[in-house]
Amino acid sequence: MQKMISSVTFWLVLVQLFTAGVAFLVNLLSSAALTPTDRGYLALFLQIGYLITAVALLGVERPYVAASATKFGVAVWKLQRLILPGILSILFLLIAAAAICFFIDIRVGLIFLIGAIFVLGNVTLKVLRSAAISSRVWKRYSLIAIISQLILLITAVIFAFYGVDDIMWWVTAYALSGLAPVFYALIAAKRQGVKDYKTTSEFATVRREGFRLLPASLGSMSMQRADRLLLPFLASPAALGIYVVAATAVAISVWPVQQWSDSKLNTWASNRVTSRWALLRTLGMAASITLFLGLCLASVVWLAVDFMLGPAYQATKDLLPPLIVGHVLYALARVLQGHMIAAGQSRYVTVSELAGMFISVGFCFVLIPTYEAAGAAYSILLGNLGSVLLGGIMWNRTRSETLKSEELDFQTTE
């Protein structure tokens, strides 16, 4: 079983690295084709889409992985049942908004419609990923994720080559690349004898833990995306366009740790980590990997600004150091939260994430009006620092509760 888990973890991380590479290239290609202002609007569309995706998932991803281990098709079907209220509500609101806006401004209506497709694709890919982790079957998810990313990359290369500078085409490219997972999920989902899933204890547990984690998911998303969401309004879309070149690239450095941490939830749930030294070793590994990748990606961004993007994006270089430190802290927070979720202490995750969110958002309002993109970078760093510090305190409390529970069980056995 350990060998199987390691294999799944390896391939999931590999797919995430491939996705990261595509995201990095598409980030540079879109920045080369678009002005900083239009690049900022494209980034704003994507960040809002990611935030809506988190709402549609109802927080069930990680609780489901921690609670269930089943066949891939069954896992897809169960996850679809779990998120159905969320995704239907979101799609209804977006399509209704599109219908209304068509009578006012057809381009705005199209944005809402494209946004609905983008969110549906994002949600479906998250479902397939969770099903892959739960079932320990990586091939199907890996293949469809790679196909989706290749569609996006090929489209971006074509757009950059022909100098397509209308962001409508770029947002459409992102949306259409997500249709492959949607079509595949409809085929892959198999009930296979599962009856009345909504009445099972697993469904109730995952839904309950999901609702507990939803504020944390939104808090994490807001903390990591507050910079992108607030920059256009507190500074300018051009400031966001400059900022997102560095932020999107450096954010990739934490993806492998995220993937690894999520893939270990079921293992950590079975074998609770109560040793501080064991946790510190895990945190040290997560920090080292994220720092190394962050420095490599920052080096490429530095060179790309000089030889590809030009003077309009020179300010991007100053943003790299605080962004690297901020994402190292975020990697630490993800590992701490994974251990707390595995221990059934989702409420502590919510507390640490919401604290980080309030710190980030608060400093965004203080720093962005004066320092623009640099203010956003330092706001996220401070938010992640707060989340790590509080997460460490919460993990220690979880550890104490686990040790007390084991001691009581031992005394009862005697």
C-alpha positions as CSV (number, residue, x, y, z in Angstrom):
1,M,0.0,0.0,0.0
2,Q,2.8,2.4,0.9
3,K,4.4,1.8,-2.5
4,M,1.1,2.5,-4.2
5,I,0.6,5.7,-2.3
6,S,4.2,6.8,-3.2
7,S,3.5,6.1,-6.9
8,V,0.3,8.1,-6.8
9,T,1.9,11.0,-5.0
10,F,4.8,11.0,-7.5
11,W,2.5,11.1,-10.5
12,L,0.2,13.7,-9.0
13,V,3.2,15.9,-8.3
14,L,4.5,15.3,-11.8
15,V,1.2,16.4,-13.3
16,Q,1.1,19.4,-11.1
17,L,4.6,20.3,-12.3
18,F,3.5,20.0,-15.9
19,T,0.5,22.2,-15.1
20,A,2.9,24.6,-13.4
21,G,5.1,24.7,-16.5
22,V,2.2,25.4,-18.8
23,A,0.9,28.1,-16.4
24,F,4.3,29.7,-16.4
25,L,4.6,29.7,-20.2
26,V,1.1,31.0,-20.7
27,N,1.7,33.7,-18.2
28,L,4.7,34.9,-20.2
29,L,3.0,34.5,-23.6
30,S,-0.1,36.5,-22.5
31,S,2.0,39.2,-20.9
32,A,4.0,39.5,-24.2
33,A,0.8,39.8,-26.2
34,L,-1.2,42.1,-23.9
35,T,-0.5,45.5,-22.4
36,P,-0.1,45.5,-18.6
37,T,-3.6,46.9,-18.3
38,D,-5.2,44.1,-20.3
39,R,-3.0,41.6,-18.6
40,G,-4.4,42.9,-15.4
41,Y,-8.0,42.4,-16.6
42,L,-7.2,38.9,-17.7
43,A,-5.8,38.1,-14.2
44,L,-8.8,39.6,-12.5
45,F,-11.1,37.3,-14.6
46,L,-9.1,34.3,-13.6
47,Q,-8.9,35.2,-9.9
48,I,-12.7,35.7,-9.6
49,G,-13.2,32.4,-11.4
50,Y,-10.9,30.6,-8.9
51,L,-12.8,32.2,-6.0
52,I,-16.2,31.1,-7.4
53,T,-14.8,27.6,-7.9
54,A,-13.9,27.4,-4.2
55,V,-17.5,28.3,-3.4
56,A,-19.0,25.8,-5.8
57,L,-16.9,22.9,-4.3
58,L,-18.5,23.5,-0.9
59,G,-15.2,22.7,0.9
60,V,-15.6,18.9,0.3
61,E,-12.3,18.1,-1.5
62,R,-10.0,17.4,1.4
63,P,-12.6,16.0,3.8
64,Y,-13.6,13.5,1.1
65,V,-10.0,12.3,0.5
66,A,-9.5,11.9,4.2
67,A,-12.7,9.9,4.7
68,S,-13.0,7.7,1.6
69,A,-11.0,5.3,-0.4
70,T,-12.9,3.7,-3.4
71,K,-12.8,3.1,-7.1
72,F,-12.1,6.1,-9.4
73,G,-15.5,6.1,-11.1
74,V,-17.4,5.7,-7.8
75,A,-15.3,8.6,-6.3
76,V,-16.2,10.9,-9.2
77,W,-19.9,10.0,-8.9
78,K,-19.9,10.6,-5.1
79,L,-18.1,13.9,-5.4
80,Q,-20.5,15.0,-8.1
81,R,-23.3,14.3,-5.6
82,L,-21.6,16.2,-2.9
83,I,-21.0,19.4,-4.9
84,L,-24.2,19.4,-6.9
85,P,-26.0,22.1,-5.0
86,G,-23.0,24.4,-5.1
87,I,-22.2,24.1,-8.8
88,L,-25.9,24.3,-9.9
89,S,-26.4,27.4,-7.9
90,I,-23.2,29.1,-9.3
91,L,-24.0,28.2,-12.9
92,F,-27.6,29.5,-12.6
93,L,-26.4,32.8,-11.2
94,L,-23.7,33.2,-13.9
95,I,-26.0,32.3,-16.8
96,A,-28.7,34.5,-15.4
97,A,-26.3,37.4,-15.2
98,A,-25.1,36.7,-18.7
99,A,-28.7,36.8,-20.0
100,I,-29.4,40.1,-18.3
101,C,-26.1,41.7,-19.5
102,F,-26.7,40.7,-23.1
103,F,-29.3,43.4,-23.3
104,I,-26.9,46.0,-21.9
105,D,-23.5,45.1,-23.3
106,I,-22.9,42.0,-25.3
107,R,-19.2,41.8,-24.3
108,V,-20.1,41.8,-20.6
109,G,-22.7,39.1,-21.2
110,L,-20.1,37.0,-23.0
111,I,-17.7,37.4,-20.1
112,F,-20.3,36.0,-17.7
113,L,-21.1,33.1,-20.1
114,I,-17.4,32.3,-20.6
115,G,-16.9,32.6,-16.8
116,A,-19.6,29.9,-16.3
117,I,-17.8,27.5,-18.6
118,F,-14.5,28.3,-16.9
119,V,-15.8,27.6,-13.4
120,L,-17.5,24.4,-14.6
121,G,-14.2,23.1,-16.0
122,N,-12.2,24.2,-12.9
123,V,-14.6,22.4,-10.6
124,T,-14.6,19.2,-12.6
125,L,-10.8,19.1,-12.7
126,K,-10.8,19.4,-8.9
127,V,-13.3,16.6,-8.7
128,L,-11.2,14.3,-10.9
129,R,-8.1,15.2,-8.8
130,S,-9.8,14.3,-5.5
131,A,-11.1,11.1,-7.1
132,A,-7.6,10.1,-8.2
133,I,-6.2,10.7,-4.7
134,S,-9.0,8.7,-3.1
135,S,-8.8,5.8,-5.5
136,R,-5.0,5.8,-5.9
137,V,-5.6,5.7,-9.7
138,W,-3.5,8.4,-11.3
139,K,-3.5,7.5,-15.0
140,R,-7.0,8.8,-15.9
141,Y,-6.7,12.1,-14.1
142,S,-3.2,12.6,-15.3
143,L,-4.1,12.1,-18.9
144,I,-7.1,14.4,-18.9
145,A,-5.2,17.1,-16.9
146,I,-2.3,17.0,-19.4
147,I,-4.7,17.2,-22.4
148,S,-6.5,20.2,-20.9
149,Q,-3.2,22.0,-20.3
150,L,-1.9,21.2,-23.8
151,I,-5.0,22.7,-25.3
152,L,-4.4,25.9,-23.3
153,L,-0.7,26.0,-24.2
154,I,-1.2,25.4,-27.9
155,T,-3.9,28.1,-28.1
156,A,-1.7,30.6,-26.2
157,V,1.3,29.9,-28.5
158,I,-1.0,30.6,-31.5
159,F,-2.4,33.8,-30.0
160,A,1.1,35.1,-29.1
161,F,2.5,34.2,-32.5
162,Y,-0.3,36.1,-34.3
163,G,-0.3,39.0,-31.7
164,V,-3.8,38.5,-30.5
165,D,-4.3,41.4,-28.1
166,D,-8.1,41.1,-27.3
167,I,-8.6,39.6,-23.8
168,M,-11.9,38.1,-24.9
169,W,-9.9,35.5,-26.9
170,W,-7.6,34.8,-24.0
171,V,-10.4,34.2,-21.5
172,T,-12.1,32.0,-24.1
173,A,-8.9,29.9,-24.4
174,Y,-8.9,29.3,-20.6
175,A,-12.6,28.4,-20.6
176,L,-12.5,26.0,-23.5
177,S,-9.4,24.1,-22.2
178,G,-11.6,23.0,-19.3
179,L,-14.2,21.3,-21.4
180,A,-12.1,18.1,-21.8
181,P,-12.4,17.3,-18.1
182,V,-16.1,18.0,-18.1
183,F,-16.8,15.6,-20.9
184,Y,-14.6,13.0,-19.4
185,A,-16.1,13.2,-15.9
186,L,-19.6,12.5,-17.4
187,I,-18.3,9.3,-18.9
188,A,-16.1,8.3,-15.9
189,A,-18.7,8.7,-13.1
190,K,-20.1,5.2,-12.1
191,R,-22.5,4.5,-9.4
192,Q,-21.6,0.8,-9.2
193,G,-24.0,-0.3,-6.6
194,V,-23.8,2.7,-4.3
195,K,-27.4,3.4,-3.2
196,D,-28.8,6.3,-1.3
197,Y,-25.4,7.9,-0.9
198,K,-27.0,11.0,0.7
199,T,-28.2,8.9,3.6
200,T,-24.8,7.4,4.4
201,S,-22.6,8.5,7.4
202,E,-19.8,9.2,4.9
203,F,-21.9,11.7,3.0
204,A,-23.0,13.4,6.3
205,T,-19.4,13.5,7.6
206,V,-17.9,14.9,4.4
207,R,-20.6,17.5,3.9
208,R,-20.3,18.6,7.6
209,E,-16.5,18.8,7.4
210,G,-16.8,20.6,4.0
211,F,-19.1,23.3,5.5
212,R,-16.6,23.7,8.3
213,L,-13.8,24.0,5.9
214,L,-15.6,26.2,3.4
215,P,-14.8,29.4,5.3
216,A,-11.2,28.2,5.5
217,S,-11.1,27.5,1.8
218,L,-12.5,30.9,1.0
219,G,-10.1,32.5,3.6
220,S,-7.2,30.8,2.0
221,M,-8.3,31.8,-1.5
222,S,-8.9,35.3,-0.4
223,M,-5.6,35.5,1.4
224,Q,-3.7,34.2,-1.6
225,R,-5.8,36.2,-4.1
226,A,-6.6,39.3,-2.2
227,D,-3.7,41.0,-3.9
228,R,-5.0,40.3,-7.4
229,L,-8.6,41.1,-6.5
230,L,-7.9,44.4,-4.7
231,L,-5.0,45.8,-6.8
232,P,-7.1,47.0,-9.8
233,F,-9.3,49.0,-7.4
234,L,-6.8,50.2,-4.9
235,A,-4.1,51.0,-7.5
236,S,-4.8,50.2,-11.2
237,P,-5.3,47.3,-13.7
238,A,-1.8,48.1,-15.0
239,A,-0.4,47.5,-11.5
240,L,-2.1,44.1,-11.4
241,G,-0.7,43.3,-14.9
242,I,2.8,44.0,-13.7
243,Y,2.3,42.2,-10.4
244,V,0.7,39.1,-11.8
245,V,3.8,38.3,-14.0
246,A,5.8,37.7,-10.9
247,A,3.0,36.4,-8.6
248,T,1.7,33.8,-11.0
249,A,5.2,32.4,-11.6
250,V,6.3,32.3,-8.0
251,A,3.0,30.8,-6.9
252,I,3.9,27.7,-8.9
253,S,6.7,27.0,-6.4
254,V,4.2,25.9,-3.8
255,W,2.1,23.6,-6.0
256,P,4.2,20.4,-5.5
257,V,3.9,20.8,-1.7
258,Q,0.2,21.4,-2.0
259,Q,-0.2,18.2,-4.1
260,W,1.9,16.1,-1.8
261,S,0.2,17.4,1.3
262,D,-3.3,16.7,-0.1
263,S,-2.2,13.2,-1.2
264,K,-1.1,12.4,2.3
265,L,-4.3,13.2,4.1
266,N,-5.6,9.6,4.2
267,T,-2.2,8.4,5.5
268,W,-2.0,11.1,8.1
269,A,-5.5,10.3,9.2
270,S,-4.5,6.7,9.8
271,N,-1.2,7.6,11.5
272,R,-1.4,10.8,13.5
273,V,1.8,12.7,13.7
274,T,2.3,13.8,17.4
275,S,6.1,14.2,17.4
276,R,7.2,17.8,17.1
277,W,10.5,16.8,15.5
278,A,8.7,14.7,12.9
279,L,6.5,17.7,12.0
280,L,9.5,20.0,11.9
281,R,11.3,17.6,9.4
282,T,8.2,17.7,7.2
283,L,8.0,21.5,7.4
284,G,11.7,21.8,6.6
285,M,11.3,19.7,3.5
286,A,8.3,21.7,2.4
287,A,10.1,25.0,2.9
288,S,13.3,23.8,1.1
289,I,11.4,22.5,-1.9
290,T,9.3,25.7,-2.2
291,L,12.3,28.0,-1.7
292,F,14.4,26.2,-4.4
293,L,11.6,26.2,-6.9
294,G,10.8,29.9,-6.1
295,L,14.4,31.0,-6.7
296,C,14.5,29.0,-10.0
297,L,11.2,30.5,-11.2
298,A,12.2,34.0,-10.1
299,S,15.5,33.7,-12.2
300,V,13.5,32.9,-15.3
301,V,11.1,35.8,-14.7
302,W,14.1,38.1,-14.3
303,L,15.5,37.0,-17.6
304,A,12.1,37.1,-19.3
305,V,11.6,40.7,-18.2
306,D,14.9,41.7,-19.8
307,F,14.7,39.8,-23.0
308,M,11.0,39.3,-23.7
309,L,8.6,41.6,-21.9
310,G,10.5,44.9,-22.0
311,P,10.5,48.1,-20.0
312,A,6.8,48.1,-19.2
313,Y,7.4,45.1,-16.9
314,Q,10.7,46.2,-15.2
315,A,9.0,46.8,-11.8
316,T,8.2,43.1,-11.7
317,K,11.8,42.3,-10.5
318,D,11.3,44.2,-7.2
319,L,8.4,42.0,-6.3
320,L,10.2,38.6,-6.5
321,P,11.9,38.5,-3.0
322,P,8.7,39.1,-0.9
323,L,6.7,36.8,-3.1
324,I,9.2,34.0,-2.6
325,V,9.2,34.3,1.2
326,G,5.4,34.6,1.2
327,H,5.0,31.4,-0.7
328,V,7.5,29.5,1.5
329,L,5.3,30.5,4.5
330,Y,2.2,29.4,2.6
331,A,3.7,25.9,2.0
332,L,4.3,25.6,5.7
333,A,0.7,26.6,6.4
334,R,-0.6,23.9,4.0
335,V,1.3,21.1,5.7
336,L,0.1,22.2,9.2
337,Q,-3.5,22.4,7.9
338,G,-3.2,18.9,6.3
339,H,-2.2,17.4,9.7
340,M,-5.1,19.2,11.5
341,I,-7.6,18.0,8.8
342,A,-6.4,14.5,9.1
343,A,-6.9,14.7,12.9
344,G,-10.5,15.8,12.4
345,Q,-9.8,19.4,13.6
346,S,-11.2,21.3,10.7
347,R,-12.3,24.1,12.9
348,Y,-8.6,25.0,13.8
349,V,-7.8,25.2,10.1
350,T,-10.7,27.6,9.6
351,V,-9.4,29.8,12.5
352,S,-5.8,30.0,11.1
353,E,-7.0,30.6,7.5
354,L,-9.4,33.3,8.5
355,A,-6.8,35.0,10.6
356,G,-4.4,35.0,7.7
357,M,-7.1,36.4,5.4
358,F,-7.9,39.3,7.7
359,I,-4.3,40.1,8.1
360,S,-3.7,40.0,4.3
361,V,-6.8,42.0,3.4
362,G,-6.2,44.5,6.1
363,F,-2.6,45.2,5.0
364,C,-3.7,45.4,1.3
365,F,-5.9,48.3,2.2
366,V,-3.1,50.0,4.1
367,L,-0.1,49.3,1.7
368,I,-1.5,49.0,-1.8
369,P,-2.7,52.7,-2.2
370,T,0.9,53.8,-1.4
371,Y,3.1,51.1,-2.6
372,E,0.9,49.5,-5.3
373,A,2.2,46.1,-6.4
374,A,4.9,46.0,-3.7
375,G,2.3,46.6,-1.1
376,A,0.3,43.6,-2.3
377,A,3.3,41.4,-2.2
378,Y,4.1,42.3,1.4
379,S,0.5,42.0,2.5
380,I,0.3,38.4,1.3
381,L,3.6,37.7,3.1
382,L,2.3,39.0,6.4
383,G,-1.0,37.1,6.0
384,N,0.9,33.9,5.4
385,L,3.1,34.6,8.4
386,G,0.1,35.0,10.6
387,S,-1.5,31.9,9.3
388,V,1.7,29.8,10.0
389,L,2.1,31.1,13.5
390,L,-1.5,30.5,14.5
391,G,-1.5,27.2,12.6
392,G,1.5,26.1,14.7
393,I,-0.4,27.0,17.9
394,M,-3.5,25.1,16.7
395,W,-1.5,22.0,15.7
396,N,0.1,21.9,19.1
397,R,-3.4,22.0,20.6
398,T,-4.5,19.2,18.2
399,R,-1.4,17.2,19.3
400,S,-2.3,17.6,23.0
401,E,-5.9,16.5,22.4
402,T,-4.7,13.4,20.4
403,L,-2.2,12.4,23.1
404,K,-4.9,12.8,25.8
405,S,-7.3,10.6,23.8
406,E,-4.6,7.9,23.3
407,E,-3.8,8.0,27.0
408,L,-7.5,7.5,27.9
409,D,-7.8,4.7,25.4
410,F,-4.8,3.0,27.0
411,Q,-6.2,3.4,30.5
412,T,-9.6,2.0,29.4
413,T,-7.8,-1.0,27.8
414,E,-5.9,-1.7,30.9
